Amino acid sequence: MSWRSDDGTLSKVPAEIQFFVEVNDELFPFAAHLMGYRGEGTYALIQSMKEEPKPYSTSLLLSRGVREKDVFHFQRVDTIVDPAFVVDNIGCPHQSLFVLTPRSEWANLFL
């Protein structure tokens, strides 16, 4: 997802999509009260990472980040900028996730 910080800069933050919903004023007359609402359209309920993932150990392909615990965001789908392959670090008490570098970038890492 592409996030705009308080100072106005954009950054990419991996997020897990829980579900999509089509929002219009007729079906959701109080949608304007939802944080993240920016007019009618398609939205995703997401759970993002607390910060940009950091490289994991000596791996060139894996990075690791921590999911926001019990925090969900309502975001328009136009904030989705790239697909991400994210895997739960099963058993980790800190809700960490592994993020795999996109395959399209692998050649640049090894040549």
C-alpha positions in Angstrom: 0.0 0.0 0.0 1.1 3.6 -0.6 0.8 5.7 2.6 1.1 9.4 2.9 2.8 10.4 6.2 2.0 13.4 8.3 4.7 15.4 6.5 3.2 14.6 3.1 5.8 12.1 1.9 4.7 8.8 0.2 6.1 5.5 1.2 5.2 1.8 0.4 4.2 -0.4 3.3 3.3 -4.1 2.9 -0.2 -4.9 4.1 -2.4 -7.9 4.3 -5.8 -7.5 2.6 -8.7 -8.9 4.7 -11.5 -8.2 2.2 -12.8 -5.8 -0.4 -16.0 -3.8 -0.3 -17.7 -1.5 -2.9 -18.8 1.6 -1.0 -21.5 4.0 -2.3 -23.5 6.6 -0.4 -26.8 4.9 -1.0 -25.8 1.6 0.7 -23.5 3.2 3.2 -25.0 6.6 4.1 -22.6 7.0 7.0 -19.4 6.0 5.2 -18.0 9.5 5.4 -17.5 8.9 9.1 -15.1 6.1 8.5 -11.4 7.0 8.8 -9.8 6.6 5.4 -13.1 7.3 3.4 -12.4 9.4 0.3 -15.6 9.1 -1.7 -17.5 6.3 -3.4 -15.4 3.4 -4.8 -13.8 0.1 -4.0 -12.0 -0.2 -0.6 -9.9 -2.8 1.1 -9.8 -3.5 4.8 -6.1 -4.1 5.5 -3.7 -4.8 8.3 -0.3 -3.3 7.6 3.1 -3.6 9.0 4.3 -1.1 11.7 7.2 0.0 9.5 9.2 -0.8 6.4 10.5 -4.4 6.6 14.2 -4.8 7.4 16.6 -7.3 5.7 16.5 -10.7 7.4 19.9 -12.0 8.5 22.1 -12.3 5.4 19.3 -13.1 2.9 19.1 -11.1 -0.2 15.5 -12.3 -0.8 13.9 -12.0 2.6 13.1 -9.1 4.8 11.1 -9.2 8.1 8.6 -6.8 9.6 6.0 -6.8 12.3 2.3 -6.6 11.7 0.2 -4.0 13.5 -1.6 -5.9 16.1 -5.4 -5.6 16.1 -5.2 -2.4 13.9 -7.1 -2.4 10.7 -7.3 0.4 8.0 -10.0 1.2 5.5 -8.1 2.1 2.3 -9.1 2.8 -1.3 -7.8 0.2 -3.7 -5.9 2.8 -5.7 -3.4 2.9 -2.8 -2.3 -0.6 -3.8 0.9 -0.1 -5.8 2.5 -3.5 -6.1 1.8 -7.1 -5.2 3.7 -8.5 -2.2 4.4 -12.1 -1.1 4.2 -12.1 2.7 4.4 -15.2 4.9 3.5 -15.5 8.6 6.4 -16.3 10.9 4.4 -19.0 12.5 4.9 -19.3 16.3 6.5 -15.9 16.6 4.9 -14.0 19.6 5.7 -10.6 18.0 3.4 -11.2 14.9 6.4 -10.9 12.5 6.1 -11.6 8.8 8.6 -12.5 6.1 8.4 -10.5 2.9 9.9 -12.0 -0.2 11.6 -9.7 -2.8 9.6 -9.7 -6.1 10.9 -12.3 -8.5 11.3 -9.5 -11.1 14.1 -8.1 -9.0 16.0 -11.3 -8.3 18.4 -11.0 -11.2 19.6 -7.6 -9.9 20.4 -9.2 -6.6 22.7 -11.9 -7.9 24.5 -10.4 -10.9 
